[in-house]
Amino acid sequence: MHGTIRLLDELGRGAFGIVYKALLEEPGMPGYLVACKSLHESNGGGAMRELLEEAAVTAQFEHPNVVHLIGVVSVGKPLLVLLDFYERGDLRSHLMENAAKLTMVQRANFAYQCASGLEHVHSFGFIHRDVAARNVLLSSDLTCKISDFGLAREQPTSDDSHEAYYRMRSGNLPVRWSAPEALEDQKFSRASDVWSLGILLYEIYTDGEMPYKGWSNQRVWVEVASGFRLARPDRCHLLEVASG
């Protein structure tokens, strides 16, 4: 990739890095907006390796409901990962800010698109492991894009792929979106991703409400492992959410 990148606004930051809105200008082409991920200067080689691994996973996908990787700038510092820029931000914020305006058809469409994007990820043999409304981005026409593949891993193969699990050995669990086997045994699979999708659907039909609202993460862990399941939201007539 040849061109210049001009950082504009900060979109968000976390423990490892910062995401910017940026302008990418390439020779002979008009400039266009991109999302630019970079690491904090204090992060070492381990964080750089993880960011490159996330970019390599994201590069596998070409689907209308999955984020699109533009490229990686590895010359000079800091390392930059460039993604399409999605004007409407994340799905959870959109649900909370537009609760009174969203129709049932729009909510059902969000649900369908998220499921379609996740199915595509699974078709390439990957487990996302962090499916949640905060990790779904929205384009200008409100198309959902599954994003944030920092925890994604290839699913091990076996005679029955549905029984193949990836065991998480380190890192933080997204407790409120995690399946019982993920909480208890650190076992992740397509099935545990589908559980997380069920929690995402709960968010869609409750205007982005925090799952298990009012409970601590510790209580969520204990209750879910003991068999508790979220009730179907009142306005959701399509399916039982996370019914086990």
VEXSE-598768 format. One line per 3 residues: their letters; for each residue x, y, z of C-alpha. Coordinates in Angstrom, 2 decimals. Each point is the difference from the previous one (the first is absolute). Example, Ala and Ser with C-alpha at 12.3 -4.5 7.8 and 13.67 -1.06 7.14 Angstrom:
REM VEXSE-598768
as> 12.30:-4.50:7.80  1.37:3.44:-0.66
***
This chain:
REM VEXSE-598768
mhg> 0.00:0.00:0.00  1.38:3.41:-0.99  -1.48:3.22:1.32
tir> -0.34:2.20:3.04  -2.16:-0.34:3.09  -1.21:3.05:1.87
lld> -1.44:-0.67:3.45  -3.15:2.03:0.68  -2.08:-0.91:3.06
elg> 0.43:-2.56:2.75  -2.86:-2.53:-0.11  0.93:-2.02:3.06
rga> 2.81:-1.41:2.08  0.67:-3.07:2.09  2.74:-1.64:2.02
fgi> 2.11:-0.79:-3.07  -0.67:2.72:-2.53  -2.01:2.77:-1.61
vyk> -2.41:0.07:-2.94  -0.06:3.14:-2.14  -2.08:1.32:-2.84
all> 2.57:0.76:-2.68  0.27:1.22:-3.57  1.80:-2.33:-2.41
eep> 1.41:1.71:-3.08  1.44:-2.12:-2.81  1.63:1.27:-3.21
gmp> -2.52:0.73:-2.73  -3.01:-0.61:2.25  -2.19:2.25:2.13
gyl> 0.58:-0.37:3.74  -2.47:-2.08:1.98  -0.76:-0.64:3.66
vac> 1.31:-3.11:1.76  0.17:-1.34:3.54  3.59:-0.27:1.20
ksl> 1.08:-2.24:2.90  3.32:0.70:1.68  1.74:-1.19:3.15
hes> 0.99:2.06:3.00  3.72:0.82:-0.16  0.54:-1.84:3.28
ngg> -1.16:-3.34:-1.45  2.67:-2.49:-0.98  0.42:-2.74:-2.55
gam> -2.73:-2.18:1.46  -2.70:2.60:-0.62  1.32:0.61:-3.51
rel> -0.16:-3.71:-0.75  -3.60:-0.18:1.26  -1.04:2.97:-2.15
lee> 1.58:-1.60:-3.07  -1.77:-3.29:0.79  -3.32:1.85:0.27
aav> 0.65:1.65:-3.37  0.89:-3.36:-1.56  -3.29:-1.50:1.23
taq> -2.05:2.98:-1.20  1.63:-0.22:-3.44  -1.57:-3.45:-0.51
feh> -3.52:1.37:-0.31  -1.87:1.60:-2.88  -3.64:0.37:0.99
pnv> -2.48:2.89:0.24  -0.51:-0.67:3.73  3.67:-0.22:1.03
vhl> 2.46:2.89:0.28  2.36:0.47:-2.93  3.77:0.24:0.47
igv> 1.68:2.50:-2.34  3.59:-0.75:0.96  2.82:0.16:2.53
vsv> 2.72:2.67:0.19  3.03:-1.75:1.48  2.71:2.42:-1.14
gkp> 0.97:2.42:2.74  -1.73:0.47:3.33  -2.62:-0.44:1.21
llv> -1.43:-3.04:-1.76  -3.33:0.96:-1.61  -2.94:-2.20:-0.99
lld> -2.43:1.62:-2.45  -3.66:-0.97:-0.20  -3.04:1.40:-1.76
fye> -1.52:2.88:1.96  -3.58:-0.58:1.14  -1.79:3.28:0.62
rgd> -2.73:-1.16:2.39  2.30:-1.40:2.68  -0.78:-3.12:2.01
lrs> -3.35:-1.76:0.16  -0.45:0.24:3.77  0.36:3.79:-0.02
hlm> -2.42:0.24:-2.93  -2.57:-2.12:1.83  0.23:2.14:3.12
ena> -0.13:3.32:-1.85  -2.85:-0.92:-2.36  -2.16:-2.22:2.20
akl> -3.24:1.88:-0.69  0.54:0.06:-3.78  0.94:-3.59:-0.78
tmv> -2.71:-2.20:-1.49  -0.35:-3.74:0.47  0.96:-0.48:-3.65
qra> 3.25:1.93:0.54  0.81:-2.03:3.11  -0.69:-3.27:-1.82
nfa> 2.23:1.18:-2.84  2.83:0.75:2.44  -0.41:-3.50:1.46
yqc> 0.07:-1.64:-3.43  3.08:1.92:-1.12  1.94:-0.84:3.16
asg> -0.85:-3.68:-0.40  1.01:0.11:-3.67  3.35:1.61:0.79
leh> 0.75:-2.51:2.75  -0.92:-2.90:-2.29  2.56:1.29:-2.50
vhs> 2.70:0.17:2.69  -0.79:-3.58:1.03  0.11:-1.17:-3.62
fgf> 3.72:0.89:-0.03  0.62:-2.10:3.11  0.31:2.85:2.50
ihr> -1.59:0.54:3.41  -0.60:3.67:0.84  -0.23:-0.39:3.82
dva> -1.17:3.59:0.60  -3.34:0.35:-1.80  -1.89:2.98:1.48
arn> -1.84:3.10:-1.20  3.00:2.16:0.92  2.04:-2.00:-2.54
vll> -2.41:0.55:-2.88  0.52:3.14:-2.09  -2.58:1.77:-2.17
ssd> 0.57:1.48:-3.43  -1.77:3.12:-1.28  -2.95:-2.11:-1.22
ltc> -0.20:-1.87:3.35  1.59:-3.21:-1.25  1.42:-2.02:2.90
kis> 3.68:-0.98:-0.11  1.44:-2.59:2.40  3.26:1.49:1.26
dfg> 2.79:-0.30:2.58  1.76:-3.29:-0.66  2.56:0.44:2.77
lar> -1.20:-3.15:1.81  -0.79:-2.01:-3.14  1.72:-3.36:-0.48
eqp> -0.13:-2.82:-2.50  -2.23:-2.80:1.22  1.83:-3.32:0.36
tsd> -1.17:-2.70:-2.36  -1.38:-3.37:1.08  -2.17:-2.76:-1.41
dsh> -2.99:2.08:1.09  0.78:3.70:-0.43  -2.85:0.96:2.33
eay> 1.80:-1.82:2.83  3.34:1.72:-0.61  0.82:2.60:2.64
yrm> 2.69:2.63:0.39  1.15:0.39:3.61  0.80:3.55:1.07
rsg> 3.19:0.01:2.06  0.31:3.69:0.82  -1.74:3.35:-0.28
nlp> -3.29:1.38:1.24  -3.37:-1.64:-0.58  -2.99:2.03:-1.23
vrw> -1.97:-1.56:2.87  -3.50:1.29:-0.84  0.21:-1.30:-3.56
sap> 1.72:-3.32:0.78  -1.57:-3.46:-0.18  0.03:-2.27:3.09
eal> 2.79:-2.21:-1.40  2.09:3.09:-0.73  -0.42:1.25:3.57
edq> 0.53:-3.34:1.72  2.54:-1.76:-2.22  1.45:2.76:-2.22
kfs> -1.37:-1.91:-3.02  -0.94:1.98:-3.11  -1.60:-1.23:-3.20
ras> -2.51:1.02:-2.65  -2.68:-0.97:2.51  1.34:2.41:2.62
dvw> 0.06:2.75:-2.65  -3.66:-0.75:-0.74  -0.74:0.38:3.72
slg> 1.67:3.42:-0.11  -2.08:0.84:-3.07  -3.09:-0.75:2.09
ill> 1.15:2.55:2.57  0.61:2.48:-2.83  -3.61:-0.54:-1.14
yei> -1.09:0.74:3.56  1.84:3.32:-0.30  -1.73:0.75:-3.31
ytd> -3.46:-0.51:1.49  0.69:1.85:3.28  1.46:3.19:-1.50
gem> 3.57:-0.97:0.86  -0.73:-0.85:3.63  2.91:-1.57:1.87
pyk> -0.67:-3.77:0.23  -0.76:-1.12:3.57  -0.47:3.63:0.99
gws> 0.68:0.67:3.68  2.08:-3.14:0.49  3.74:-0.13:0.58
nqr> 2.12:-2.03:-2.42  0.59:-2.50:2.79  -3.72:-0.54:0.49
vwv> -0.55:-0.33:-3.76  2.70:-2.68:-0.10  -1.54:-2.00:2.87
eva> -3.61:0.32:-1.19  0.67:-0.87:-3.65  2.16:-2.97:0.98
sgf> -2.88:-1.15:2.24  -2.55:0.14:-2.82  -1.44:3.53:0.07
rla> -1.11:1.35:-3.38  -1.10:3.49:-1.03  -3.71:0.40:-0.60
rpd> -1.21:0.81:-3.50  -0.39:3.79:-0.39  -3.65:1.06:-0.13
rch> 0.25:1.44:-3.51  1.84:-3.01:-1.43  -2.46:-2.33:-1.74
lle> 2.52:-1.80:-2.19  1.80:-2.43:2.28  0.89:-0.93:3.52
vas> 3.26:1.83:0.73  2.85:-2.12:1.39  -2.46:-2.74:0.92
g> 2.71:-2.63:0.39
***
